[in-house]
Amino acid sequence: MTKEEYLQDPCGAASIPYWKIQRFPVPAGIWIVHDREFQHEFLEYACDIPYFRLKHDLQDLEPVTLPDCFAWYSASCAEYAAHINSCYGTGCVSEDSLRDYTAREVYCPELWITVRDSRAGEIAASGIAEFDREIGECALEWIQVSPEYRGQGLGSCVVRELLWRAKTLARFATVSGQCENPANPERLYRACGFTGTDLWHVLTIKTEKDHTACETADK
């Protein structure tokens, strides 16, 4: 895929940002198809996890004002990792892996942000986005709010602040996520101005071991 082809329709042309296409090949046993090419028969031999992918044109943005007693905070990689893992309840990212992020060509320190509760002295929400200077794309990667701080608009503040910072750097922004995530992140992104209808299916070949589990998930 050329840059020109990608830029014509970023979310419809690929399931991931352009720079990732060049750097990370699809692992063996997995294939990814757009919803327009998806067939229900695929589920006979593969497990399916659908993902949405949305785009923002970085227009009509306004400065973000945090709720009282919250402030933007400059966190370390260790603090980011601790917060992300506490939000997901698993060790899904390590301090070392986030340090690797900072060595990538798409690393942009302005697009790493956290919100700190000034009263409790702890991180309440955080977000990480990457900026492909060649394409002009800002891709939101990690957006999370601590369970005890949800429902206060902090997720929206993080997303809108990242967009506000990206508007002087990028041509557009993208984001993706699991369609069946109970937290319904798609609703948050659409409320922040992301649009689109592109749906991608990540299909994993079934093995004897997981065949029964996949059949259960498909029902």
Summary of the structure (lengths in Angstrom):
residues: 219
radius of gyration: 18.2
end to end distance: 35.0
largest distance: 54.1
contacts: 611
relative contact order: 0.23
helix: 35%
strand: 29%
